[in-house]
Amino acid sequence: MAAPVEAVPMARGSSRPLWPLKDGAPQTSFKSSASFGAPRTSGSSRWHVGIDIPARRGDLVVAMEDGVLVCKGNTCEQGWMGPDAKAVLVQHDSGLVVLYGALIPGSYKEFGLGLGSRVKRGDPIGRVGTYPAGTSMLHLETYAKGTVDNAPWYQGKPPPPEVLNPTDYLRLAAQVTEDERKGVEASPKEQEPSTSTEDGGWTGRTSALVAGGVVLGLAAAAVAVHRARKEDA
């Protein structure tokens, strides 16, 4: 009996992740066969650990958040599904590790990336490759901080503790990207990062603004009273 998908924690990263395909249409729903936890009935009979996103070979893949490439030895990619579909992992500053899979081998080098490279949100990190079956798509997985390898999840076994469900994270990225492409302004809270460890500094910032407004209001009232008295005189 396989562990239920519901037992896997949802991925939590930045509050404003980007859609991982630069020119791809963001989506908020995923077909069952391409979604997280879909069973694989052939071969290893493992659960689908990530989400497959429709793409074309050569499509540009970008970092969803700021972070650092996860590299081992002299390479920053891992073996994947066949010779033309490799994977790159990024340890994002939020703590989330994202695996960008099915990329053209070595395509990260096209963008000057290598051992220890940092990437910024929206930076290109590779190009979509091709599976042995001839299909192309971006395969995305999410893991807990510090993960350095992709972790298969086989039916009949509990999910590895580092595996996270990327569904909500991708939905958030889709909404954020749609808003930014439409030129929707971020809220003041998002535009001005806060400094408090508890409320992000927003409560204190709001209090200061309110207090300032009260002072200005009292000053305006005092001026009005003074003018009225002069007119009455």
C-alpha positions as a Markdown table, in Angstrom:
| # | Residue | x | y | z |
|---|---|---|---|---|
| 1 | Met | 0.0 | 0.0 | 0.0 |
| 2 | Ala | 1.6 | 3.2 | -1.1 |
| 3 | Ala | 1.7 | 6.3 | 1.1 |
| 4 | Pro | -0.9 | 8.8 | 0.1 |
| 5 | Val | 0.0 | 12.0 | -1.8 |
| 6 | Glu | -1.7 | 14.0 | 0.9 |
| 7 | Ala | 1.1 | 12.8 | 3.3 |
| 8 | Val | 3.7 | 14.8 | 1.5 |
| 9 | Pro | 4.2 | 18.4 | 2.7 |
| 10 | Met | 3.6 | 21.2 | 0.3 |
| 11 | Ala | 6.6 | 23.2 | -1.0 |
| 12 | Arg | 7.0 | 26.6 | 0.6 |
| 13 | Gly | 9.5 | 29.0 | -1.0 |
| 14 | Ser | 9.5 | 32.7 | -1.9 |
| 15 | Ser | 6.3 | 34.6 | -1.8 |
| 16 | Arg | 6.9 | 35.7 | -5.4 |
| 17 | Pro | 8.4 | 32.9 | -7.4 |
| 18 | Leu | 8.5 | 33.1 | -11.2 |
| 19 | Trp | 7.1 | 30.7 | -13.7 |
| 20 | Pro | 10.1 | 28.5 | -14.7 |
| 21 | Leu | 9.6 | 28.8 | -18.4 |
| 22 | Lys | 10.5 | 32.3 | -19.7 |
| 23 | Asp | 8.1 | 32.3 | -22.5 |
| 24 | Gly | 5.7 | 29.6 | -21.5 |
| 25 | Ala | 2.1 | 30.1 | -20.6 |
| 26 | Pro | 1.7 | 29.8 | -16.8 |
| 27 | Gln | -0.8 | 27.2 | -15.8 |
| 28 | Thr | -2.6 | 26.5 | -12.5 |
| 29 | Ser | -4.0 | 23.0 | -13.2 |
| 30 | Phe | -2.0 | 19.8 | -14.2 |
| 31 | Lys | -3.1 | 16.7 | -16.0 |
| 32 | Ser | -3.3 | 13.6 | -13.7 |
| 33 | Ser | -0.5 | 11.8 | -15.6 |
| 34 | Ala | 1.8 | 14.8 | -15.3 |
| 35 | Ser | 0.8 | 15.8 | -11.7 |
| 36 | Phe | 2.6 | 15.1 | -8.5 |
| 37 | Gly | 2.0 | 11.6 | -7.1 |
| 38 | Ala | 0.7 | 10.1 | -10.4 |
| 39 | Pro | 1.5 | 6.4 | -10.4 |
| 40 | Arg | 4.0 | 5.0 | -12.8 |
| 41 | Thr | 2.8 | 1.5 | -13.8 |
| 42 | Ser | 5.7 | 0.5 | -16.1 |
| 43 | Gly | 9.2 | -0.5 | -15.1 |
| 44 | Ser | 10.0 | 0.7 | -11.6 |
| 45 | Ser | 6.3 | 1.4 | -10.7 |
| 46 | Arg | 7.3 | 4.6 | -8.9 |
| 47 | Trp | 5.2 | 7.6 | -8.1 |
| 48 | His | 5.7 | 10.8 | -10.1 |
| 49 | Val | 7.8 | 13.0 | -7.8 |
| 50 | Gly | 7.4 | 16.2 | -9.8 |
| 51 | Ile | 5.2 | 18.0 | -12.2 |
| 52 | Asp | 5.6 | 17.9 | -16.0 |
| 53 | Ile | 5.1 | 21.3 | -17.8 |
| 54 | Pro | 4.5 | 21.4 | -21.5 |
| 55 | Ala | 7.4 | 22.9 | -23.4 |
| 56 | Arg | 9.3 | 22.7 | -26.7 |
| 57 | Arg | 12.9 | 21.7 | -27.1 |
| 58 | Gly | 15.2 | 24.6 | -26.6 |
| 59 | Asp | 12.7 | 26.6 | -24.5 |
| 60 | Leu | 14.5 | 28.8 | -22.0 |
| 61 | Val | 14.3 | 27.7 | -18.3 |
| 62 | Val | 14.7 | 30.4 | -15.6 |
| 63 | Ala | 15.4 | 30.3 | -11.9 |
| 64 | Met | 12.2 | 30.7 | -10.0 |
| 65 | Glu | 14.0 | 32.5 | -7.1 |
| 66 | Asp | 17.5 | 33.7 | -6.2 |
| 67 | Gly | 19.8 | 30.8 | -5.3 |
| 68 | Val | 23.0 | 28.8 | -5.9 |
| 69 | Leu | 23.5 | 25.9 | -8.3 |
| 70 | Val | 23.9 | 22.5 | -6.6 |
| 71 | Cys | 27.1 | 21.0 | -8.0 |
| 72 | Lys | 28.9 | 17.8 | -7.3 |
| 73 | Gly | 32.4 | 17.1 | -8.5 |
| 74 | Asn | 33.0 | 19.0 | -11.7 |
| 75 | Thr | 29.4 | 19.1 | -12.9 |
| 76 | Cys | 26.2 | 21.0 | -12.1 |
| 77 | Glu | 23.8 | 18.5 | -13.6 |
| 78 | Gln | 22.6 | 15.1 | -12.9 |
| 79 | Gly | 21.6 | 12.1 | -15.0 |
| 80 | Trp | 18.0 | 12.0 | -15.9 |
| 81 | Met | 15.8 | 10.3 | -18.5 |
| 82 | Gly | 18.2 | 9.5 | -21.3 |
| 83 | Pro | 21.2 | 11.2 | -22.9 |
| 84 | Asp | 19.4 | 14.3 | -23.9 |
| 85 | Ala | 17.4 | 15.1 | -20.7 |
| 86 | Lys | 19.5 | 16.1 | -17.7 |
| 87 | Ala | 18.6 | 17.8 | -14.4 |
| 88 | Val | 19.9 | 21.0 | -12.7 |
| 89 | Leu | 19.2 | 21.7 | -9.0 |
| 90 | Val | 19.2 | 25.1 | -7.4 |
| 91 | Gln | 19.3 | 25.7 | -3.6 |
| 92 | His | 17.1 | 28.8 | -3.4 |
| 93 | Asp | 17.7 | 31.4 | -0.7 |
| 94 | Ser | 14.2 | 30.8 | 0.7 |
| 95 | Gly | 15.3 | 27.3 | 1.7 |
| 96 | Leu | 13.6 | 25.4 | -1.1 |
| 97 | Val | 15.6 | 23.2 | -3.5 |
| 98 | Val | 14.1 | 23.1 | -7.0 |
| 99 | Leu | 15.1 | 20.5 | -9.6 |
| 100 | Tyr | 14.7 | 21.6 | -13.2 |
| 101 | Gly | 14.6 | 18.5 | -15.2 |
| 102 | Ala | 14.8 | 17.2 | -18.7 |
| 103 | Leu | 17.3 | 19.9 | -19.9 |
| 104 | Ile | 19.7 | 19.8 | -22.8 |
| 105 | Pro | 23.0 | 18.4 | -21.4 |
| 106 | Gly | 25.4 | 21.2 | -20.6 |
| 107 | Ser | 22.9 | 23.9 | -21.5 |
| 108 | Tyr | 23.6 | 25.7 | -18.2 |
| 109 | Lys | 27.1 | 26.5 | -19.4 |
| 110 | Glu | 25.6 | 28.6 | -22.2 |
| 111 | Phe | 24.8 | 31.2 | -19.6 |
| 112 | Gly | 28.2 | 31.2 | -17.9 |
| 113 | Leu | 27.1 | 29.0 | -15.0 |
| 114 | Gly | 29.3 | 26.5 | -13.2 |
| 115 | Leu | 30.5 | 25.4 | -9.8 |
| 116 | Gly | 29.2 | 27.7 | -7.1 |
| 117 | Ser | 27.4 | 30.0 | -9.5 |
| 118 | Arg | 24.6 | 32.2 | -8.0 |
| 119 | Val | 21.5 | 32.9 | -10.0 |
| 120 | Lys | 19.0 | 35.6 | -9.6 |
| 121 | Arg | 15.2 | 35.3 | -10.0 |
| 122 | Gly | 14.5 | 35.1 | -13.7 |
| 123 | Asp | 18.1 | 34.2 | -14.7 |
| 124 | Pro | 18.3 | 31.6 | -17.5 |
| 125 | Ile | 19.7 | 28.3 | -16.2 |
| 126 | Gly | 19.2 | 25.9 | -19.1 |
| 127 | Arg | 17.1 | 24.8 | -22.1 |
| 128 | Val | 14.5 | 22.1 | -22.4 |
| 129 | Gly | 15.8 | 18.9 | -23.8 |
| 130 | Thr | 14.1 | 15.7 | -25.2 |
| 131 | Tyr | 13.1 | 12.5 | -23.6 |
| 132 | Pro | 14.0 | 9.1 | -25.2 |
| 133 | Ala | 10.3 | 8.9 | -26.4 |
| 134 | Gly | 10.9 | 12.1 | -28.4 |
| 135 | Thr | 8.7 | 14.4 | -26.2 |
| 136 | Ser | 9.9 | 17.6 | -24.6 |
| 137 | Met | 8.7 | 19.1 | -21.3 |
| 138 | Leu | 10.1 | 20.7 | -18.2 |
| 139 | His | 10.0 | 18.3 | -15.3 |
| 140 | Leu | 10.0 | 20.2 | -11.9 |
| 141 | Glu | 10.5 | 18.8 | -8.5 |
| 142 | Thr | 10.8 | 20.5 | -5.1 |
| 143 | Tyr | 12.8 | 19.4 | -2.0 |
| 144 | Ala | 13.7 | 20.4 | 1.5 |
| 145 | Lys | 16.8 | 22.5 | 2.1 |
| 146 | Gly | 20.1 | 20.8 | 1.6 |
| 147 | Thr | 18.9 | 18.1 | -0.9 |
| 148 | Val | 21.6 | 17.4 | -3.5 |
| 149 | Asp | 20.1 | 14.4 | -5.4 |
| 150 | Asn | 16.7 | 13.7 | -7.0 |
| 151 | Ala | 14.8 | 11.2 | -4.8 |
| 152 | Pro | 12.5 | 8.6 | -6.5 |
| 153 | Trp | 9.5 | 7.5 | -4.6 |
| 154 | Tyr | 8.4 | 3.9 | -5.2 |
| 155 | Gln | 4.9 | 2.5 | -4.7 |
| 156 | Gly | 4.6 | 0.6 | -1.5 |
| 157 | Lys | 7.1 | 2.7 | 0.4 |
| 158 | Pro | 6.7 | 5.9 | 2.4 |
| 159 | Pro | 7.8 | 9.1 | 0.5 |
| 160 | Pro | 11.4 | 10.3 | 1.2 |
| 161 | Pro | 11.4 | 13.0 | 3.9 |
| 162 | Glu | 13.0 | 15.5 | 1.6 |
| 163 | Val | 10.3 | 15.3 | -1.1 |
| 164 | Leu | 7.8 | 18.1 | -1.2 |
| 165 | Asn | 4.7 | 18.6 | -3.3 |
| 166 | Pro | 5.3 | 21.5 | -5.8 |
| 167 | Thr | 1.6 | 21.9 | -6.9 |
| 168 | Asp | 0.7 | 25.0 | -4.8 |
| 169 | Tyr | 4.2 | 26.5 | -5.4 |
| 170 | Leu | 3.7 | 26.3 | -9.1 |
| 171 | Arg | 0.2 | 27.8 | -8.9 |
| 172 | Leu | 1.6 | 30.7 | -7.0 |
| 173 | Ala | 4.3 | 31.2 | -9.6 |
| 174 | Ala | 1.7 | 31.2 | -12.3 |
| 175 | Gln | -0.3 | 33.9 | -10.7 |
| 176 | Val | 2.7 | 36.0 | -9.8 |
| 177 | Thr | 4.1 | 35.8 | -13.4 |
| 178 | Glu | 0.7 | 36.6 | -14.9 |
| 179 | Asp | 0.4 | 39.7 | -12.7 |
| 180 | Glu | 3.9 | 40.8 | -13.6 |
| 181 | Arg | 3.4 | 40.3 | -17.3 |
| 182 | Lys | 0.2 | 42.4 | -17.1 |
| 183 | Gly | 2.1 | 45.1 | -15.3 |
| 184 | Val | 0.1 | 44.7 | -12.1 |
| 185 | Glu | 1.8 | 46.6 | -9.3 |
| 186 | Ala | 2.9 | 44.8 | -6.2 |
| 187 | Ser | 1.2 | 45.8 | -3.0 |
| 188 | Pro | 3.1 | 48.3 | -0.7 |
| 189 | Lys | 3.9 | 45.4 | 1.6 |
| 190 | Glu | 5.6 | 43.5 | -1.3 |
| 191 | Gln | 7.3 | 46.6 | -2.7 |
| 192 | Glu | 9.0 | 47.6 | 0.6 |
| 193 | Pro | 10.5 | 44.6 | 2.4 |
| 194 | Ser | 10.2 | 44.8 | 6.1 |
| 195 | Thr | 12.8 | 44.3 | 8.9 |
| 196 | Ser | 10.8 | 42.9 | 11.8 |
| 197 | Thr | 11.3 | 39.1 | 12.5 |
| 198 | Glu | 7.7 | 38.7 | 13.6 |
| 199 | Asp | 5.5 | 40.7 | 11.2 |
| 200 | Gly | 8.0 | 41.7 | 8.6 |
| 201 | Gly | 8.0 | 45.2 | 10.0 |
| 202 | Trp | 4.7 | 45.9 | 8.4 |
| 203 | Thr | 2.8 | 46.4 | 11.7 |
| 204 | Gly | 5.3 | 48.9 | 13.0 |
| 205 | Arg | 5.5 | 50.6 | 9.6 |
| 206 | Thr | 1.7 | 50.8 | 9.4 |
| 207 | Ser | 1.6 | 52.2 | 13.0 |
| 208 | Ala | 4.1 | 54.9 | 12.1 |
| 209 | Leu | 2.1 | 55.9 | 9.0 |
| 210 | Val | -1.1 | 56.0 | 11.0 |
| 211 | Ala | 0.6 | 58.1 | 13.8 |
| 212 | Gly | 2.0 | 60.4 | 11.2 |
| 213 | Gly | -1.5 | 60.8 | 9.6 |
| 214 | Val | -3.0 | 61.6 | 13.0 |
| 215 | Val | -0.3 | 64.3 | 13.6 |
| 216 | Leu | -0.9 | 65.9 | 10.2 |
| 217 | Gly | -4.6 | 65.8 | 10.7 |
| 218 | Leu | -4.4 | 67.6 | 14.1 |
| 219 | Ala | -2.1 | 70.2 | 12.6 |
| 220 | Ala | -4.5 | 70.8 | 9.8 |
| 221 | Ala | -7.4 | 71.1 | 12.3 |
| 222 | Ala | -5.4 | 73.6 | 14.4 |
| 223 | Val | -4.8 | 75.8 | 11.3 |
| 224 | Ala | -8.5 | 75.7 | 10.4 |
| 225 | Val | -9.5 | 76.8 | 13.9 |
| 226 | His | -6.9 | 79.7 | 13.9 |
| 227 | Arg | -8.2 | 81.0 | 10.5 |
| 228 | Ala | -11.8 | 80.8 | 11.8 |
| 229 | Arg | -11.0 | 82.8 | 14.9 |
| 230 | Lys | -9.2 | 85.5 | 12.7 |
| 231 | Glu | -12.2 | 85.8 | 10.5 |
| 232 | Asp | -14.6 | 86.1 | 13.4 |
| 233 | Ala | -12.4 | 88.8 | 14.9 |
